[in-house]
Amino acid sequence: MKAIKITVQIQAIKEQEIECLLSDERESIRVVYFPVESHVVYLDDAKLVEVVRKIQFQFEKVMRSAISGNLRLGQTINCVFIDGFNFVKEADFHHYIRVDRRTENLKITTSETEMKGIHKIFADGSHASEMKLSGYGGFTETPDGEQHIYHQSFKQGSSNMMELLAVMEGLEHLQAIEKIQVNTDSRFVIRGLVQWIHFWQHNNWQTAHGSEVKFVKDWQKMNRLCEGKLMEFKWIKGHSGNEKQDFCHQLARESTNGKK
């Protein structure tokens, strides 16, 4: 998948439309984005138009994000788009999401059935804001059912950070394993590892708005841990009666409260 770097400059903001100047290393084009209809009109005829048409869905996502983040006149957004990238859809969370990074050709697919004979990670994070304490718990499981339980407690932290670190420790324990299934109730972690991380690494670990990615060192480490692997992600709804995930939830809470 080819990374495409484009600069978006906001030239006019009206009630129902936003005028932008899109530029790459060779040329610039003017476009009008209509947020209500999620529609794009191209005002120029150039090669860049065809490039943007191919990644228009990604451009629209950037614009929606920019609008929610208080878009302003004259703002410049440095974007990285990936031609042919498959974004995670809502329905995908009810399937197994696979990311194959064993070759340079990144592949993202979904399946209704899980891979057989695979090592698994079950993980959960917890945060008690009133006590300013956090923790996580999880375990790895071999295809034969052998489990290795782990947990950790922290001062400060956040729910998202704990969810991220919980999966990270599982990956560290399975460093030598090529095929891994990750089970988590965190869509934040799944979206990050399936989707966002591939854009961040092409954009010097910055968001489209030019700010450093939150938990950047942890995401960079996760990126290294996933390199060369076939990862399968399964989202498990919290408190849905999944015995293994409920165990991780309880372990994370006990770690947060200092009972582990």
C-alpha positions in Angstrom: 0.0 0.0 0.0 1.4 3.3 -1.1 1.6 6.3 1.3 0.5 9.6 -0.2 1.4 12.9 1.6 -0.9 15.9 0.9 -1.2 19.3 2.6 -4.7 20.6 3.1 -5.1 24.4 3.6 -8.4 25.8 4.7 -9.2 28.8 2.5 -12.8 29.6 3.2 -15.4 28.4 5.8 -19.1 28.9 5.0 -22.2 27.5 6.6 -22.6 24.5 4.3 -19.2 24.2 2.6 -15.5 24.4 3.2 -13.0 25.5 0.5 -9.6 23.8 0.6 -6.3 23.9 -1.3 -4.8 20.4 -1.6 -1.1 20.2 -2.5 1.5 17.5 -3.0 5.1 17.9 -4.1 4.1 18.7 -7.7 0.8 20.6 -7.9 -2.2 22.0 -6.1 -5.9 21.8 -6.6 -8.9 23.5 -5.2 -11.8 21.5 -3.7 -15.0 22.2 -1.9 -16.1 19.9 0.9 -19.8 19.8 1.9 -19.9 18.3 5.4 -23.7 17.7 5.6 -23.8 15.7 2.4 -20.2 14.4 2.9 -19.6 15.4 -0.7 -16.5 16.7 -2.5 -16.4 19.0 -5.6 -13.1 19.4 -7.5 -12.6 22.9 -9.1 -9.5 22.1 -11.1 -8.4 19.6 -13.7 -5.1 18.1 -12.7 -3.4 14.7 -12.1 -3.8 15.3 -8.3 -7.6 15.1 -8.7 -7.3 11.5 -9.7 -5.0 10.8 -6.8 -7.4 12.4 -4.3 -10.5 10.6 -5.8 -8.9 7.3 -5.0 -8.4 8.3 -1.3 -11.5 10.5 -1.1 -13.0 8.5 1.8 -9.9 9.1 3.8 -9.9 12.8 3.0 -13.5 13.1 4.1 -12.6 11.4 7.4 -9.8 13.9 7.9 -12.2 16.8 7.3 -14.8 15.4 9.7 -12.2 15.1 12.3 -10.9 18.6 11.7 -14.4 20.1 12.0 -14.9 18.3 15.3 -11.6 19.7 16.5 -12.6 23.4 15.9 -11.5 24.0 12.3 -10.2 27.5 11.6 -9.6 29.7 8.5 -6.0 29.4 7.3 -5.4 26.2 9.1 -2.9 23.8 7.4 -3.3 20.0 7.9 -0.5 17.7 7.0 -2.1 14.4 5.8 -0.9 11.0 5.1 -3.2 8.8 3.0 -2.7 5.2 2.1 -4.0 4.0 -1.3 -6.1 0.9 -1.1 -6.4 1.0 2.8 -9.3 -0.9 4.3 -10.8 1.0 7.2 -12.4 -0.7 10.1 -16.2 -0.5 9.9 -18.7 -0.8 12.7 -19.8 -4.2 11.4 -16.2 -5.5 11.5 -16.2 -5.5 15.3 -18.6 -8.4 15.2 -16.1 -10.4 13.2 -12.4 -11.4 13.5 -10.2 -8.6 12.1 -6.9 -9.7 10.7 -3.8 -7.7 10.0 -1.0 -9.5 8.1 2.3 -7.8 8.4 4.5 -10.7 7.4 5.4 -9.0 4.1 5.7 -5.4 3.0 2.3 -5.7 1.4 0.0 -4.9 4.3 -3.3 -6.9 4.3 -6.4 -6.2 6.4 -9.2 -8.7 6.2 -12.2 -9.9 8.3 -13.6 -13.4 8.9 -16.6 -14.9 10.6 -14.4 -17.7 12.0 -11.2 -17.6 14.0 -7.9 -19.0 13.0 -7.2 -22.5 14.4 -4.1 -23.5 16.4 -3.2 -19.9 17.4 -1.7 -18.3 20.5 -4.1 -16.0 22.2 -4.0 -12.9 24.4 -6.9 -11.9 26.7 -6.4 -8.5 28.3 -8.2 -5.7 30.1 -7.4 -2.4 31.8 -8.9 -0.4 34.7 -8.6 3.1 36.1 -10.0 4.6 39.3 -10.0 8.3 38.8 -11.0 9.2 42.4 -7.9 7.3 43.7 -5.7 8.2 40.8 -4.8 4.5 40.4 -4.7 2.3 37.4 -4.0 -1.3 36.6 -4.3 -4.1 34.0 -4.6 -7.8 33.9 -4.5 -10.5 31.3 -3.1 -13.8 30.2 -1.6 -15.6 27.2 -2.9 -19.0 26.1 -1.2 -21.6 23.9 -3.1 -23.7 21.4 -3.0 -26.5 24.0 -4.7 -24.3 26.6 -1.6 -23.5 28.7 -2.1 -20.1 30.3 0.3 -17.5 31.6 -1.3 -14.8 33.8 0.1 -11.3 34.3 -1.0 -8.1 35.9 0.4 -4.7 36.9 -0.5 -1.7 39.1 0.2 2.0 38.4 -0.2 5.4 40.0 -2.0 7.9 37.7 -2.6 6.5 34.2 -5.9 6.3 32.3 -8.3 3.6 31.0 -7.0 3.8 27.4 -3.4 3.6 28.6 -4.1 0.5 30.7 -5.9 -1.2 27.8 -2.9 -0.5 25.6 -0.4 -1.7 28.2 -2.4 -4.9 28.9 -2.2 -6.0 25.3 1.4 -4.9 25.1 2.6 -7.2 27.9 0.8 -10.1 26.2 2.6 -9.4 23.0 6.0 -9.2 24.8 5.4 -12.7 26.2 4.6 -14.0 22.7 7.5 -12.2 20.9 8.7 -15.4 19.2 5.2 -16.3 18.0 4.2 -15.4 14.4 0.4 -15.8 14.6 -1.4 -14.2 17.6 -5.1 -13.5 18.4 -5.8 -10.5 20.6 -9.1 -10.5 22.6 -10.0 -7.1 24.2 -13.1 -4.9 24.9 -11.1 -1.8 23.8 -12.0 -0.5 20.4 -9.3 2.1 21.0 -6.6 -0.5 21.0 -8.1 -2.4 18.0 -8.5 0.7 15.9 -5.0 1.8 16.8 -3.3 -1.4 15.8 -5.4 -2.2 12.8 -5.8 1.4 11.4 -4.2 4.5 13.0 -0.7 3.1 13.5 -0.1 2.7 9.8 -0.8 6.4 9.2 1.1 7.7 12.2 4.4 6.0 11.2 4.3 7.7 7.8 3.6 11.0 9.4 6.5 11.1 11.9 4.1 9.9 14.7 2.0 13.0 14.5 -1.8 13.4 14.1 -3.3 15.1 11.1 -3.4 18.3 13.2 0.3 18.3 13.8 0.3 17.2 17.4 2.2 14.3 18.8 0.3 11.0 19.0 -0.9 10.4 22.6 1.0 7.5 24.3 3.4 7.8 21.3 6.2 5.7 22.9 3.8 2.9 23.7 2.3 2.9 20.2 5.8 2.8 18.7 6.7 -0.2 20.9 3.4 -1.9 19.9 4.2 -1.2 16.3 7.6 -3.0 16.7 6.0 -5.9 18.5 3.5 -6.4 15.7 6.0 -6.3 12.8 6.3 -9.5 10.9 3.2 -11.1 12.5 -0.3 -12.2 11.5 -2.5 -10.6 14.1 -6.1 -11.5 14.6 -8.3 -9.1 16.7 -11.5 -10.0 18.4 -13.6 -7.3 20.1 -15.5 -8.6 23.2 -18.2 -6.4 24.6 -17.5 -5.6 28.2 -19.6 -7.4 30.8 -21.1 -9.6 28.2 -20.6 -12.9 30.0 -17.4 -13.9 28.3 -15.7 -15.9 31.1 -12.1 -15.3 30.0 -12.6 -11.6 29.5 -14.5 -11.2 32.8 -11.5 -12.8 34.5 -9.2 -10.2 33.0 -11.6 -7.5 34.0 -11.6 -8.7 37.7 -7.9 -9.1 37.6 -7.4 -5.5 36.3 -9.8 -4.1 39.0 -7.9 -6.0 41.8 -4.6 -4.7 40.4 -5.9 -1.1 40.4 -7.2 -1.4 44.0 -3.9 -2.9 45.2 -5.4 -6.4 45.9 -2.9 -8.1 43.7 
